[in-house]
Amino acid sequence: AVVSTQSTGLTQPCMIHYNYIGYLEDFENSFNFVHEKVFSDLQVNIEPKYTNSSTTSEVIAAYRAVPQALLDSVYSKYEDDFKIGGYSKDIDCIGKELTLTG
């Protein structure tokens, strides 16, 4: 069974001070940042197993095909996750460079 729960309901992220938040969309850079700061004495090499086969224009076209009412419903349910993760519900932001800070 697939369980769909807001991450805010599972972890109460606002109760914890985070020094860094990584993103799956940019896993390699997130991993490298944490590895350098915390585990620099460990020899770890990650190699990508999968590549993204969708172009930005294909992803935007797919989102545009979804009824706006459904997109609004999903956003409403996961609004806290969008805010905490720094995500936008604006389709035009897809494909823009993700800027990591830390």
C-alpha positions, -999 to 999 in steps of 0.1 A, spaced: 0 0 0 12 35 -8 8 60 21 7 96 12 14 118 42 28 153 44 64 153 55 55 179 81 31 155 97 58 128 99 88 147 112 77 180 126 106 197 108 99 231 122 108 218 157 144 212 145 171 237 135 187 224 103 221 235 91 215 221 56 186 208 36 194 186 6 172 180 -24 166 148 -43 165 168 -75 201 177 -69 212 146 -50 248 145 -61 255 180 -51 236 176 -18 255 144 -11 289 160 -19 282 190 4 273 168 34 301 144 27 326 172 26 313 188 58 307 157 79 323 126 64 354 140 46 375 112 62 355 85 44 362 74 9 327 73 -7 321 73 -44 285 76 -57 279 69 -93 246 78 -110 226 48 -120 198 66 -137 196 96 -159 167 119 -164 151 111 -197 126 139 -197 134 173 -211 123 205 -194 98 211 -221 83 176 -218 79 181 -180 62 215 -185 39 200 -211 29 172 -188 21 196 -160 1 219 -183 -20 188 -192 -31 184 -156 -63 202 -147 -56 233 -126 -81 222 -100 -61 190 -94 -28 209 -92 -44 233 -67 -57 204 -47 -23 187 -45 -7 220 -36 -32 226 -9 -26 192 7 12 196 5 15 234 10 37 231 41 61 207 22 62 232 -7 71 260 16 97 241 37 113 227 6 114 260 -11 93 248 -41 70 268 -62 37 258 -77 45 280 -107 50 257 -137 73 283 -153 99 277 -126 105 241 -138 140 237 -152 154 268 -134 187 263 -116 184 250 -80 206 271 -58 219 253 -27 231 272 3 248 260 34 
